[in-house]
């Protein structure tokens, strides 16, 4: 039997973070969600992932290095048919609210089709740095994040799509803490340095901007059709 909600955690170079995430998950989850870690087959720390996931009985998938968002999309497309909803957690997110998974699932089932995210104590309502979405969206768009970014602006993409169809819910009392260097809750490491490199950031920004200008209206219309609404008149969602 598959859980209604699958939370996917792409990770590289941080098997210790998976153990810490599991501690928080075990203390707060009701069993409504499954955890799946996605690791790279060329990661020098892959033996650590194999060991941690075997010891803690965490589901692990290993594949070629695609970077975070392409990995998330690939795994989500594979797994979506088996779950009502799929979601994303970074390996530096920590669920803090008991029953967070049940809250996510309840919100998504109320929406029928849509997105949900909790309070990460960093971006808050402004951006979904972690989220879950119904699997019909994954299947309609061919992935969780249709903008072909590597890492940055995935959260902006989800915000845009959710608000375009008014099917995104923020749960301020459901805390999924983001243990990020920007919040002084983690130290910089090669992973953070790579994704925050100015050239890498600018590359993702340009990809996101191109998606928003050229593909977003069509993607939003796919979701409007999914929920039985009329296509738009070409107007984009109001930007933050």
Secondary structure, DSSP 8 states (H G I E B T S, - for coil): ---SEEEEEE-SS-HHHHHHHHHHHHHH--SSEEEEEEEETT-TTHHHHHHHHHHHT-EEEEE----HHHHHHHHHHHHGGG-SEEEE--TTEEE-STTHHHHHHHHHHHHSS-EEEEE-SSSGGG--SSEEEEHHHHHHHTSS--S--SSTTHHHHHHHHHHHTT-EEEEEEEEEEE--GGGTSS---HHHHHHT-HHHHHHHHHHHHHHHHHTHHHHHHHHHHHTT-----S------
